Amino acid sequence: MPIVRIDLWEGRDSETRRKLIRAVSEVVSETLDVSVDHVRVVLNEIPKDNWGIGGEPASQTNNQ
């Protein structure tokens, strides 16, 4: 059973997260030749205050 973990900044709506899970599941299923029902996707949404870029919290940088 493939498990895909994705770290990303929090703030995306549930429809966007649903589309991401579906798209990743389909690609993994096709690439590994396993049923999409066996693919697991875990989204780990992290606040920008807890994500550092160049020594600063992402919330304090120009990164989107």
PDBQT receptor file of N, H, CA, C and O in Angstrom, charges set to zero:
ATOM      1  N   MET A   1       0.843  -1.170   0.000  1.00  0.00    +0.000 N 
ATOM      2  CA  MET A   1       0.000   0.000   0.000  1.00  0.00    +0.000 C 
ATOM      3  C   MET A   1       0.895   1.241   0.000  1.00  0.00    +0.000 C 
ATOM      4  O   MET A   1       1.562   1.508   1.000  1.00  0.00    +0.000 OA
ATOM      5  N   PRO A   2       0.927   2.003  -1.091  1.00  0.00    +0.000 N 
ATOM      6  CA  PRO A   2       1.717   3.235  -1.127  1.00  0.00    +0.000 C 
ATOM      7  C   PRO A   2       1.093   4.313  -0.241  1.00  0.00    +0.000 C 
ATOM      8  O   PRO A   2      -0.123   4.500  -0.216  1.00  0.00    +0.000 OA
ATOM      9  N   ILE A   3       1.962   5.011   0.481  1.00  0.00    +0.000 N 
ATOM     10  H   ILE A   3       2.950   4.859   0.461  1.00  0.00    +0.000 HD
ATOM     11  CA  ILE A   3       1.539   6.146   1.290  1.00  0.00    +0.000 C 
ATOM     12  C   ILE A   3       2.321   7.362   0.829  1.00  0.00    +0.000 C 
ATOM     13  O   ILE A   3       3.551   7.340   0.800  1.00  0.00    +0.000 OA
ATOM     14  N   VAL A   4       1.615   8.416   0.471  1.00  0.00    +0.000 N 
ATOM     15  H   VAL A   4       0.615   8.434   0.494  1.00  0.00    +0.000 HD
ATOM     16  CA  VAL A   4       2.239   9.659   0.015  1.00  0.00    +0.000 C 
ATOM     17  C   VAL A   4       1.958  10.725   1.067  1.00  0.00    +0.000 C 
ATOM     18  O   VAL A   4       0.809  10.960   1.439  1.00  0.00    +0.000 OA
ATOM     19  N   ARG A   5       3.012  11.357   1.534  1.00  0.00    +0.000 N 
ATOM     20  H   ARG A   5       3.946  11.166   1.231  1.00  0.00    +0.000 HD
ATOM     21  CA  ARG A   5       2.869  12.430   2.523  1.00  0.00    +0.000 C 
ATOM     22  C   ARG A   5       3.270  13.742   1.865  1.00  0.00    +0.000 C 
ATOM     23  O   ARG A   5       4.324  13.844   1.238  1.00  0.00    +0.000 OA
ATOM     24  N   ILE A   6       2.413  14.740   2.021  1.00  0.00    +0.000 N 
ATOM     25  H   ILE A   6       1.557  14.657   2.531  1.00  0.00    +0.000 HD
ATOM     26  CA  ILE A   6       2.661  16.044   1.408  1.00  0.00    +0.000 C 
ATOM     27  C   ILE A   6       2.589  17.105   2.495  1.00  0.00    +0.000 C 
ATOM     28  O   ILE A   6       1.569  17.255   3.168  1.00  0.00    +0.000 OA
ATOM     29  N   ASP A   7       3.692  17.844   2.658  1.00  0.00    +0.000 N 
ATOM     30  H   ASP A   7       4.521  17.722   2.111  1.00  0.00    +0.000 HD
ATOM     31  CA  ASP A   7       3.707  18.988   3.564  1.00  0.00    +0.000 C 
ATOM     32  C   ASP A   7       3.419  20.232   2.745  1.00  0.00    +0.000 C 
ATOM     33  O   ASP A   7       4.030  20.444   1.698  1.00  0.00    +0.000 OA
ATOM     34  N   LEU A   8       2.495  21.056   3.216  1.00  0.00    +0.000 N 
ATOM     35  H   LEU A   8       1.999  20.884   4.067  1.00  0.00    +0.000 HD
ATOM     36  CA  LEU A   8       2.154  22.285   2.520  1.00  0.00    +0.000 C 
ATOM     37  C   LEU A   8       1.625  23.299   3.512  1.00  0.00    +0.000 C 
ATOM     38  O   LEU A   8       1.185  22.953   4.609  1.00  0.00    +0.000 OA
ATOM     39  N   TRP A   9       1.677  24.565   3.103  1.00  0.00    +0.000 N 
ATOM     40  H   TRP A   9       2.035  24.846   2.212  1.00  0.00    +0.000 HD
ATOM     41  CA  TRP A   9       1.139  25.611   3.963  1.00  0.00    +0.000 C 
ATOM     42  C   TRP A   9      -0.361  25.454   4.093  1.00  0.00    +0.000 C 
ATOM     43  O   TRP A   9      -1.041  25.069   3.142  1.00  0.00    +0.000 OA
ATOM     44  N   GLU A  10      -0.867  25.751   5.262  1.00  0.00    +0.000 N 
ATOM     45  H   GLU A  10      -0.314  26.064   6.035  1.00  0.00    +0.000 HD
ATOM     46  CA  GLU A  10      -2.303  25.684   5.490  1.00  0.00    +0.000 C 
ATOM     47  C   GLU A  10      -3.003  26.819   4.740  1.00  0.00    +0.000 C 
ATOM     48  O   GLU A  10      -2.387  27.817   4.366  1.00  0.00    +0.000 OA
ATOM     49  N   GLY A  11      -4.304  26.633   4.535  1.00  0.00    +0.000 N 
ATOM     50  H   GLY A  11      -4.804  25.822   4.839  1.00  0.00    +0.000 HD
ATOM     51  CA  GLY A  11      -5.096  27.708   3.967  1.00  0.00    +0.000 C 
ATOM     52  C   GLY A  11      -5.854  27.362   2.700  1.00  0.00    +0.000 C 
ATOM     53  O   GLY A  11      -6.660  28.164   2.230  1.00  0.00    +0.000 OA
ATOM     54  N   ARG A  12      -5.616  26.185   2.134  1.00  0.00    +0.000 N 
ATOM     55  H   ARG A  12      -4.961  25.533   2.516  1.00  0.00    +0.000 HD
ATOM     56  CA  ARG A  12      -6.352  25.813   0.925  1.00  0.00    +0.000 C 
ATOM     57  C   ARG A  12      -7.725  25.276   1.301  1.00  0.00    +0.000 C 
ATOM     58  O   ARG A  12      -7.899  24.651   2.347  1.00  0.00    +0.000 OA
ATOM     59  N   ASP A  13      -8.691  25.528   0.436  1.00  0.00    +0.000 N 
ATOM     60  H   ASP A  13      -8.550  26.035  -0.414  1.00  0.00    +0.000 HD
ATOM     61  CA  ASP A  13     -10.050  25.081   0.737  1.00  0.00    +0.000 C 
ATOM     62  C   ASP A  13     -10.187  23.571   0.516  1.00  0.00    +0.000 C 
ATOM     63  O   ASP A  13      -9.326  22.944  -0.101  1.00  0.00    +0.000 OA
ATOM     64  N   SER A  14     -11.261  23.010   1.018  1.00  0.00    +0.000 N 
ATOM     65  H   SER A  14     -11.961  23.519   1.519  1.00  0.00    +0.000 HD
ATOM     66  CA  SER A  14     -11.448  21.553   0.982  1.00  0.00    +0.000 C 
ATOM     67  C   SER A  14     -11.541  21.019  -0.447  1.00  0.00    +0.000 C 
ATOM     68  O   SER A  14     -11.104  19.899  -0.708  1.00  0.00    +0.000 OA
ATOM     69  N   GLU A  15     -12.094  21.787  -1.367  1.00  0.00    +0.000 N 
ATOM     70  H   GLU A  15     -12.449  22.698  -1.155  1.00  0.00    +0.000 HD
ATOM     71  CA  GLU A  15     -12.177  21.334  -2.763  1.00  0.00    +0.000 C 
ATOM     72  C   GLU A  15     -10.787  21.219  -3.382  1.00  0.00    +0.000 C 
ATOM     73  O   GLU A  15     -10.513  20.261  -4.105  1.00  0.00    +0.000 OA
ATOM     74  N   THR A  16      -9.919  22.166  -3.112  1.00  0.00    +0.000 N 
ATOM     75  H   THR A  16     -10.141  22.944  -2.524  1.00  0.00    +0.000 HD
ATOM     76  CA  THR A  16      -8.547  22.115  -3.624  1.00  0.00    +0.000 C 
ATOM     77  C   THR A  16      -7.802  20.925  -3.039  1.00  0.00    +0.000 C 
ATOM     78  O   THR A  16      -7.080  20.232  -3.756  1.00  0.00    +0.000 OA
ATOM     79  N   ARG A  17      -7.970  20.681  -1.746  1.00  0.00    +0.000 N 
ATOM     80  H   ARG A  17      -8.557  21.244  -1.163  1.00  0.00    +0.000 HD
ATOM     81  CA  ARG A  17      -7.330  19.523  -1.118  1.00  0.00    +0.000 C 
ATOM     82  C   ARG A  17      -7.880  18.222  -1.699  1.00  0.00    +0.000 C 
ATOM     83  O   ARG A  17      -7.125  17.273  -1.913  1.00  0.00    +0.000 OA
ATOM     84  N   ARG A  18      -9.169  18.169  -1.951  1.00  0.00    +0.000 N 
ATOM     85  H   ARG A  18      -9.782  18.940  -1.778  1.00  0.00    +0.000 HD
ATOM     86  CA  ARG A  18      -9.780  16.975  -2.545  1.00  0.00    +0.000 C 
ATOM     87  C   ARG A  18      -9.191  16.699  -3.921  1.00  0.00    +0.000 C 
ATOM     88  O   ARG A  18      -8.863  15.558  -4.243  1.00  0.00    +0.000 OA
ATOM     89  N   LYS A  19      -9.056  17.751  -4.735  1.00  0.00    +0.000 N 
ATOM     90  H   LYS A  19      -9.323  18.679  -4.473  1.00  0.00    +0.000 HD
ATOM     91  CA  LYS A  19      -8.486  17.599  -6.086  1.00  0.00    +0.000 C 
ATOM     92  C   LYS A  19      -7.038  17.111  -6.017  1.00  0.00    +0.000 C 
ATOM     93  O   LYS A  19      -6.630  16.263  -6.810  1.00  0.00    +0.000 OA
ATOM     94  N   LEU A  20      -6.266  17.645  -5.074  1.00  0.00    +0.000 N 
ATOM     95  H   LEU A  20      -6.598  18.334  -4.430  1.00  0.00    +0.000 HD
ATOM     96  CA  LEU A  20      -4.879  17.222  -4.919  1.00  0.00    +0.000 C 
ATOM     97  C   LEU A  20      -4.805  15.749  -4.548  1.00  0.00    +0.000 C 
ATOM     98  O   LEU A  20      -4.028  14.997  -5.137  1.00  0.00    +0.000 OA
ATOM     99  N   ILE A  21      -5.604  15.335  -3.582  1.00  0.00    +0.000 N 
ATOM    100  H   ILE A  21      -6.236  15.946  -3.104  1.00  0.00    +0.000 HD
ATOM    101  CA  ILE A  21      -5.615  13.930  -3.160  1.00  0.00    +0.000 C 
ATOM    102  C   ILE A  21      -5.992  13.023  -4.320  1.00  0.00    +0.000 C 
ATOM    103  O   ILE A  21      -5.365  11.983  -4.522  1.00  0.00    +0.000 OA
ATOM    104  N   ARG A  22      -7.002  13.402  -5.078  1.00  0.00    +0.000 N 
ATOM    105  H   ARG A  22      -7.511  14.247  -4.913  1.00  0.00    +0.000 HD
ATOM    106  CA  ARG A  22      -7.444  12.598  -6.224  1.00  0.00    +0.000 C 
ATOM    107  C   ARG A  22      -6.338  12.494  -7.271  1.00  0.00    +0.000 C 
ATOM    108  O   ARG A  22      -6.027  11.398  -7.737  1.00  0.00    +0.000 OA
ATOM    109  N   ALA A  23      -5.739  13.633  -7.644  1.00  0.00    +0.000 N 
ATOM    110  H   ALA A  23      -5.992  14.524  -7.266  1.00  0.00    +0.000 HD
ATOM    111  CA  ALA A  23      -4.714  13.648  -8.695  1.00  0.00    +0.000 C 
ATOM    112  C   ALA A  23      -3.483  12.837  -8.288  1.00  0.00    +0.000 C 
ATOM    113  O   ALA A  23      -2.961  12.058  -9.085  1.00  0.00    +0.000 OA
ATOM    114  N   VAL A  24      -3.024  13.017  -7.061  1.00  0.00    +0.000 N 
ATOM    115  H   VAL A  24      -3.449  13.650  -6.413  1.00  0.00    +0.000 HD
ATOM    116  CA  VAL A  24      -1.857  12.273  -6.584  1.00  0.00    +0.000 C 
ATOM    117  C   VAL A  24      -2.171  10.780  -6.530  1.00  0.00    +0.000 C 
ATOM    118  O   VAL A  24      -1.347   9.959  -6.934  1.00  0.00    +0.000 OA
ATOM    119  N   SER A  25      -3.332  10.431  -6.045  1.00  0.00    +0.000 N 
ATOM    120  H   SER A  25      -4.001  11.098  -5.717  1.00  0.00    +0.000 HD
ATOM    121  CA  SER A  25      -3.730   9.020  -5.968  1.00  0.00    +0.000 C 
ATOM    122  C   SER A  25      -3.745   8.374  -7.342  1.00  0.00    +0.000 C 
ATOM    123  O   SER A  25      -3.275   7.248  -7.506  1.00  0.00    +0.000 OA
ATOM    124  N   GLU A  26      -4.277   9.073  -8.322  1.00  0.00    +0.000 N 
ATOM    125  H   GLU A  26      -4.659   9.988  -8.189  1.00  0.00    +0.000 HD
ATOM    126  CA  GLU A  26      -4.348   8.517  -9.678  1.00  0.00    +0.000 C 
ATOM    127  C   GLU A  26      -2.967   8.326 -10.288  1.00  0.00    +0.000 C 
ATOM    128  O   GLU A  26      -2.712   7.305 -10.926  1.00  0.00    +0.000 OA
ATOM    129  N   VAL A  27      -2.075   9.287 -10.104  1.00  0.00    +0.000 N 
ATOM    130  H   VAL A  27      -2.282  10.117  -9.586  1.00  0.00    +0.000 HD
ATOM    131  CA  VAL A  27      -0.718   9.166 -10.654  1.00  0.00    +0.000 C 
ATOM    132  C   VAL A  27       0.035   8.017  -9.993  1.00  0.00    +0.000 C 
ATOM    133  O   VAL A  27       0.697   7.234 -10.675  1.00  0.00    +0.000 OA
ATOM    134  N   VAL A  28      -0.061   7.915  -8.690  1.00  0.00    +0.000 N 
ATOM    135  H   VAL A  28      -0.598   8.551  -8.137  1.00  0.00    +0.000 HD
ATOM    136  CA  VAL A  28       0.622   6.826  -7.978  1.00  0.00    +0.000 C 
ATOM    137  C   VAL A  28       0.043   5.483  -8.412  1.00  0.00    +0.000 C 
ATOM    138  O   VAL A  28       0.789   4.531  -8.641  1.00  0.00    +0.000 OA
ATOM    139  N   SER A  29      -1.262   5.403  -8.524  1.00  0.00    +0.000 N 
ATOM    140  H   SER A  29      -1.868   6.177  -8.337  1.00  0.00    +0.000 HD
ATOM    141  CA  SER A  29      -1.918   4.173  -8.950  1.00  0.00    +0.000 C 
ATOM    142  C   SER A  29      -1.429   3.733 -10.328  1.00  0.00    +0.000 C 
ATOM    143  O   SER A  29      -1.085   2.568 -10.529  1.00  0.00    +0.000 OA
ATOM    144  N   GLU A  30      -1.399   4.664 -11.268  1.00  0.00    +0.000 N 
ATOM    145  H   GLU A  30      -1.678   5.610 -11.105  1.00  0.00    +0.000 HD
ATOM    146  CA  GLU A  30      -0.964   4.345 -12.634  1.00  0.00    +0.000 C 
ATOM    147  C   GLU A  30       0.521   4.002 -12.682  1.00  0.00    +0.000 C 
ATOM    148  O   GLU A  30       0.918   3.049 -13.354  1.00  0.00    +0.000 OA
ATOM    149  N   THR A  31       1.338   4.769 -11.977  1.00  0.00    +0.000 N 
ATOM    150  H   THR A  31       1.015   5.543 -11.431  1.00  0.00    +0.000 HD
ATOM    151  CA  THR A  31       2.785   4.573 -12.020  1.00  0.00    +0.000 C 
ATOM    152  C   THR A  31       3.208   3.251 -11.398  1.00  0.00    +0.000 C 
ATOM    153  O   THR A  31       4.079   2.559 -11.925  1.00  0.00    +0.000 OA
ATOM    154  N   LEU A  32       2.588   2.904 -10.273  1.00  0.00    +0.000 N 
ATOM    155  H   LEU A  32       1.881   3.466  -9.844  1.00  0.00    +0.000 HD
ATOM    156  CA  LEU A  32       2.960   1.687  -9.562  1.00  0.00    +0.000 C 
ATOM    157  C   LEU A  32       2.100   0.486  -9.925  1.00  0.00    +0.000 C 
ATOM    158  O   LEU A  32       2.322  -0.620  -9.431  1.00  0.00    +0.000 OA
ATOM    159  N   ASP A  33       1.110   0.713 -10.798  1.00  0.00    +0.000 N 
ATOM    160  H   ASP A  33       0.930   1.611 -11.198  1.00  0.00    +0.000 HD
ATOM    161  CA  ASP A  33       0.207  -0.352 -11.228  1.00  0.00    +0.000 C 
ATOM    162  C   ASP A  33      -0.468  -1.026 -10.034  1.00  0.00    +0.000 C 
ATOM    163  O   ASP A  33      -0.468  -2.249  -9.896  1.00  0.00    +0.000 OA
ATOM    164  N   VAL A  34      -1.048  -0.170  -9.167  1.00  0.00    +0.000 N 
ATOM    165  H   VAL A  34      -1.048   0.824  -9.279  1.00  0.00    +0.000 HD
ATOM    166  CA  VAL A  34      -1.835  -0.656  -8.039  1.00  0.00    +0.000 C 
ATOM    167  C   VAL A  34      -3.206   0.000  -8.105  1.00  0.00    +0.000 C 
ATOM    168  O   VAL A  34      -3.377   1.042  -8.738  1.00  0.00    +0.000 OA
ATOM    169  N   SER A  35      -4.162  -0.605  -7.459  1.00  0.00    +0.000 N 
ATOM    170  H   SER A  35      -4.023  -1.451  -6.944  1.00  0.00    +0.000 HD
ATOM    171  CA  SER A  35      -5.498  -0.031  -7.415  1.00  0.00    +0.000 C 
ATOM    172  C   SER A  35      -5.465   1.298  -6.664  1.00  0.00    +0.000 C 
ATOM    173  O   SER A  35      -4.781   1.434  -5.650  1.00  0.00    +0.000 OA
ATOM    174  N   VAL A  36      -6.213   2.274  -7.176  1.00  0.00    +0.000 N 
ATOM    175  H   VAL A  36      -6.768   2.163  -8.000  1.00  0.00    +0.000 HD
ATOM    176  CA  VAL A  36      -6.284   3.571  -6.510  1.00  0.00    +0.000 C 
ATOM    177  C   VAL A  36      -6.829   3.419  -5.088  1.00  0.00    +0.000 C 
ATOM    178  O   VAL A  36      -6.552   4.253  -4.225  1.00  0.00    +0.000 OA
ATOM    179  N   ASP A  37      -7.591   2.375  -4.845  1.00  0.00    +0.000 N 
ATOM    180  H   ASP A  37      -7.816   1.698  -5.545  1.00  0.00    +0.000 HD
ATOM    181  CA  ASP A  37      -8.128   2.110  -3.507  1.00  0.00    +0.000 C 
ATOM    182  C   ASP A  37      -7.042   1.777  -2.489  1.00  0.00    +0.000 C 
ATOM    183  O   ASP A  37      -7.272   1.864  -1.282  1.00  0.00    +0.000 OA
ATOM    184  N   HIS A  38      -5.865   1.399  -2.970  1.00  0.00    +0.000 N 
ATOM    185  H   HIS A  38      -5.678   1.328  -3.950  1.00  0.00    +0.000 HD
ATOM    186  CA  HIS A  38      -4.775   1.045  -2.067  1.00  0.00    +0.000 C 
ATOM    187  C   HIS A  38      -3.827   2.206  -1.789  1.00  0.00    +0.000 C 
ATOM    188  O   HIS A  38      -2.917   2.078  -0.970  1.00  0.00    +0.000 OA
ATOM    189  N   VAL A  39      -4.029   3.329  -2.457  1.00  0.00    +0.000 N 
ATOM    190  H   VAL A  39      -4.768   3.433  -3.122  1.00  0.00    +0.000 HD
ATOM    191  CA  VAL A  39      -3.152   4.489  -2.284  1.00  0.00    +0.000 C 
ATOM    192  C   VAL A  39      -3.663   5.337  -1.125  1.00  0.00    +0.000 C 
ATOM    193  O   VAL A  39      -4.859   5.611  -1.020  1.00  0.00    +0.000 OA
ATOM    194  N   ARG A  40      -2.752   5.745  -0.267  1.00  0.00    +0.000 N 
ATOM    195  H   ARG A  40      -1.780   5.522  -0.353  1.00  0.00    +0.000 HD
ATOM    196  CA  ARG A  40      -3.080   6.632   0.846  1.00  0.00    +0.000 C 
ATOM    197  C   ARG A  40      -2.333   7.944   0.654  1.00  0.00    +0.000 C 
ATOM    198  O   ARG A  40      -1.149   7.942   0.317  1.00  0.00    +0.000 OA
ATOM    199  N   VAL A  41      -3.016   9.058   0.865  1.00  0.00    +0.000 N 
ATOM    200  H   VAL A  41      -3.978   9.059   1.138  1.00  0.00    +0.000 HD
ATOM    201  CA  VAL A  41      -2.401  10.384   0.769  1.00  0.00    +0.000 C 
ATOM    202  C   VAL A  41      -2.648  11.107   2.085  1.00  0.00    +0.000 C 
ATOM    203  O   VAL A  41      -3.783  11.193   2.556  1.00  0.00    +0.000 OA
ATOM    204  N   VAL A  42      -1.584  11.620   2.669  1.00  0.00    +0.000 N 
ATOM    205  H   VAL A  42      -0.663  11.551   2.287  1.00  0.00    +0.000 HD
ATOM    206  CA  VAL A  42      -1.673  12.359   3.924  1.00  0.00    +0.000 C 
ATOM    207  C   VAL A  42      -1.224  13.790   3.655  1.00  0.00    +0.000 C 
ATOM    208  O   VAL A  42      -0.090  14.021   3.237  1.00  0.00    +0.000 OA
ATOM    209  N   LEU A  43      -2.113  14.749   3.895  1.00  0.00    +0.000 N 
ATOM    210  H   LEU A  43      -3.035  14.562   4.235  1.00  0.00    +0.000 HD
ATOM    211  CA  LEU A  43      -1.767  16.161   3.767  1.00  0.00    +0.000 C 
ATOM    212  C   LEU A  43      -1.448  16.695   5.159  1.00  0.00    +0.000 C 
ATOM    213  O   LEU A  43      -2.260  16.592   6.079  1.00  0.00    +0.000 OA
ATOM    214  N   ASN A  44      -0.273  17.259   5.297  1.00  0.00    +0.000 N 
ATOM    215  H   ASN A  44       0.387  17.343   4.549  1.00  0.00    +0.000 HD
ATOM    216  CA  ASN A  44       0.153  17.839   6.556  1.00  0.00    +0.000 C 
ATOM    217  C   ASN A  44       0.226  19.346   6.348  1.00  0.00    +0.000 C 
ATOM    218  O   ASN A  44       1.204  19.861   5.807  1.00  0.00    +0.000 OA
ATOM    219  N   GLU A  45      -0.814  20.045   6.781  1.00  0.00    +0.000 N 
ATOM    220  H   GLU A  45      -1.608  19.626   7.220  1.00  0.00    +0.000 HD
ATOM    221  CA  GLU A  45      -0.872  21.493   6.592  1.00  0.00    +0.000 C 
ATOM    222  C   GLU A  45      -0.161  22.192   7.746  1.00  0.00    +0.000 C 
ATOM    223  O   GLU A  45      -0.481  21.984   8.916  1.00  0.00    +0.000 OA
ATOM    224  N   ILE A  46       0.800  23.016   7.390  1.00  0.00    +0.000 N 
ATOM    225  H   ILE A  46       1.060  23.185   6.439  1.00  0.00    +0.000 HD
ATOM    226  CA  ILE A  46       1.650  23.664   8.374  1.00  0.00    +0.000 C 
ATOM    227  C   ILE A  46       1.431  25.172   8.325  1.00  0.00    +0.000 C 
ATOM    228  O   ILE A  46       1.448  25.761   7.245  1.00  0.00    +0.000 OA
ATOM    229  N   PRO A  47       1.224  25.806   9.480  1.00  0.00    +0.000 N 
ATOM    230  CA  PRO A  47       1.110  27.261   9.491  1.00  0.00    +0.000 C 
ATOM    231  C   PRO A  47       2.413  27.905   9.009  1.00  0.00    +0.000 C 
ATOM    232  O   PRO A  47       3.500  27.415   9.313  1.00  0.00    +0.000 OA
ATOM    233  N   LYS A  48       2.300  28.994   8.266  1.00  0.00    +0.000 N 
ATOM    234  H   LYS A  48       1.416  29.392   8.019  1.00  0.00    +0.000 HD
ATOM    235  CA  LYS A  48       3.497  29.677   7.767  1.00  0.00    +0.000 C 
ATOM    236  C   LYS A  48       4.420  30.116   8.900  1.00  0.00    +0.000 C 
ATOM    237  O   LYS A  48       5.630  30.219   8.696  1.00  0.00    +0.000 OA
ATOM    238  N   ASP A  49       3.881  30.376  10.081  1.00  0.00    +0.000 N 
ATOM    239  H   ASP A  49       2.898  30.292  10.247  1.00  0.00    +0.000 HD
ATOM    240  CA  ASP A  49       4.715  30.738  11.229  1.00  0.00    +0.000 C 
ATOM    241  C   ASP A  49       5.630  29.588  11.654  1.00  0.00    +0.000 C 
ATOM    242  O   ASP A  49       6.653  29.816  12.299  1.00  0.00    +0.000 OA
ATOM    243  N   ASN A  50       5.265  28.357  11.296  1.00  0.00    +0.000 N 
ATOM    244  H   ASN A  50       4.434  28.172  10.772  1.00  0.00    +0.000 HD
ATOM    245  CA  ASN A  50       6.039  27.176  11.680  1.00  0.00    +0.000 C 
ATOM    246  C   ASN A  50       6.906  26.632  10.548  1.00  0.00    +0.000 C 
ATOM    247  O   ASN A  50       7.422  25.519  10.651  1.00  0.00    +0.000 OA
ATOM    248  N   TRP A  51       7.073  27.398   9.470  1.00  0.00    +0.000 N 
ATOM    249  H   TRP A  51       6.653  28.302   9.386  1.00  0.00    +0.000 HD
ATOM    250  CA  TRP A  51       7.823  26.952   8.297  1.00  0.00    +0.000 C 
ATOM    251  C   TRP A  51       8.900  27.988   8.028  1.00  0.00    +0.000 C 
ATOM    252  O   TRP A  51       8.583  29.133   7.704  1.00  0.00    +0.000 OA
ATOM    253  N   GLY A  52      10.167  27.610   8.156  1.00  0.00    +0.000 N 
ATOM    254  H   GLY A  52      10.424  26.680   8.419  1.00  0.00    +0.000 HD
ATOM    255  CA  GLY A  52      11.254  28.564   7.983  1.00  0.00    +0.000 C 
ATOM    256  C   GLY A  52      11.826  28.567   6.579  1.00  0.00    +0.000 C 
ATOM    257  O   GLY A  52      12.007  27.516   5.963  1.00  0.00    +0.000 OA
ATOM    258  N   ILE A  53      12.108  29.758   6.083  1.00  0.00    +0.000 N 
ATOM    259  H   ILE A  53      11.961  30.611   6.584  1.00  0.00    +0.000 HD
ATOM    260  CA  ILE A  53      12.758  29.937   4.784  1.00  0.00    +0.000 C 
ATOM    261  C   ILE A  53      13.851  30.991   4.968  1.00  0.00    +0.000 C 
ATOM    262  O   ILE A  53      13.563  32.128   5.341  1.00  0.00    +0.000 OA
ATOM    263  N   GLY A  54      15.084  30.617   4.708  1.00  0.00    +0.000 N 
ATOM    264  H   GLY A  54      15.318  29.693   4.405  1.00  0.00    +0.000 HD
ATOM    265  CA  GLY A  54      16.182  31.570   4.814  1.00  0.00    +0.000 C 
ATOM    266  C   GLY A  54      16.340  32.169   6.201  1.00  0.00    +0.000 C 
ATOM    267  O   GLY A  54      16.743  33.324   6.336  1.00  0.00    +0.000 OA
ATOM    268  N   GLY A  55      16.030  31.403   7.222  1.00  0.00    +0.000 N 
ATOM    269  H   GLY A  55      15.702  30.465   7.112  1.00  0.00    +0.000 HD
ATOM    270  CA  GLY A  55      16.190  31.863   8.582  1.00  0.00    +0.000 C 
ATOM    271  C   GLY A  55      15.026  32.667   9.133  1.00  0.00    +0.000 C 
ATOM    272  O   GLY A  55      15.101  33.180  10.249  1.00  0.00    +0.000 OA
ATOM    273  N   GLU A  56      13.961  32.781   8.369  1.00  0.00    +0.000 N 
ATOM    274  H   GLU A  56      13.901  32.364   7.463  1.00  0.00    +0.000 HD
ATOM    275  CA  GLU A  56      12.786  33.536   8.799  1.00  0.00    +0.000 C 
ATOM    276  C   GLU A  56      11.533  32.685   8.638  1.00  0.00    +0.000 C 
ATOM    277  O   GLU A  56      11.494  31.811   7.772  1.00  0.00    +0.000 OA
ATOM    278  N   PRO A  57      10.505  32.922   9.454  1.00  0.00    +0.000 N 
ATOM    279  CA  PRO A  57       9.230  32.247   9.229  1.00  0.00    +0.000 C 
ATOM    280  C   PRO A  57       8.668  32.628   7.857  1.00  0.00    +0.000 C 
ATOM    281  O   PRO A  57       8.792  33.773   7.421  1.00  0.00    +0.000 OA
ATOM    282  N   ALA A  58       8.063  31.676   7.198  1.00  0.00    +0.000 N 
ATOM    283  H   ALA A  58       7.962  30.747   7.552  1.00  0.00    +0.000 HD
ATOM    284  CA  ALA A  58       7.478  31.942   5.870  1.00  0.00    +0.000 C 
ATOM    285  C   ALA A  58       6.453  33.054   5.923  1.00  0.00    +0.000 C 
ATOM    286  O   ALA A  58       6.239  33.743   4.925  1.00  0.00    +0.000 OA
ATOM    287  N   SER A  59       5.817  33.242   7.064  1.00  0.00    +0.000 N 
ATOM    288  H   SER A  59       5.991  32.682   7.874  1.00  0.00    +0.000 HD
ATOM    289  CA  SER A  59       4.827  34.308   7.208  1.00  0.00    +0.000 C 
ATOM    290  C   SER A  59       5.463  35.696   7.106  1.00  0.00    +0.000 C 
ATOM    291  O   SER A  59       4.766  36.686   6.883  1.00  0.00    +0.000 OA
ATOM    292  N   GLN A  60       6.794  35.766   7.270  1.00  0.00    +0.000 N 
ATOM    293  H   GLN A  60       7.360  34.962   7.451  1.00  0.00    +0.000 HD
ATOM    294  CA  GLN A  60       7.506  37.032   7.221  1.00  0.00    +0.000 C 
ATOM    295  C   GLN A  60       8.268  37.240   5.922  1.00  0.00    +0.000 C 
ATOM    296  O   GLN A  60       8.981  38.233   5.779  1.00  0.00    +0.000 OA
ATOM    297  N   THR A  61       8.128  36.306   4.959  1.00  0.00    +0.000 N 
ATOM    298  H   THR A  61       7.549  35.499   5.076  1.00  0.00    +0.000 HD
ATOM    299  CA  THR A  61       8.839  36.406   3.689  1.00  0.00    +0.000 C 
ATOM    300  C   THR A  61       7.843  36.688   2.567  1.00  0.00    +0.000 C 
ATOM    301  O   THR A  61       6.633  36.734   2.789  1.00  0.00    +0.000 OA
ATOM    302  N   ASN A  62       8.367  36.871   1.375  1.00  0.00    +0.000 N 
ATOM    303  H   ASN A  62       9.350  36.833   1.194  1.00  0.00    +0.000 HD
ATOM    304  CA  ASN A  62       7.509  37.134   0.206  1.00  0.00    +0.000 C 
ATOM    305  C   ASN A  62       7.092  35.859  -0.507  1.00  0.00    +0.000 C 
ATOM    306  O   ASN A  62       6.491  35.928  -1.579  1.00  0.00    +0.000 OA
ATOM    307  N   ASN A  63       7.390  34.710   0.053  1.00  0.00    +0.000 N 
ATOM    308  H   ASN A  63       7.878  34.653   0.924  1.00  0.00    +0.000 HD
ATOM    309  CA  ASN A  63       7.016  33.434  -0.575  1.00  0.00    +0.000 C 
ATOM    310  C   ASN A  63       5.525  33.193  -0.445  1.00  0.00    +0.000 C 
ATOM    311  O   ASN A  63       4.919  33.501   0.581  1.00  0.00    +0.000 OA
ATOM    312  N   GLN A  64       4.955  32.652  -1.471  1.00  0.00    +0.000 N 
ATOM    313  H   GLN A  64       5.448  32.402  -2.304  1.00  0.00    +0.000 HD
ATOM    314  CA  GLN A  64       3.517  32.379  -1.481  1.00  0.00    +0.000 C 
ATOM    315  C   GLN A  64       3.276  30.924  -1.256  1.00  0.00    +0.000 C 
ATOM    316  O   GLN A  64       2.126  30.486  -1.229  1.00  0.00    +0.000 OA
TER     317      GLN A  64
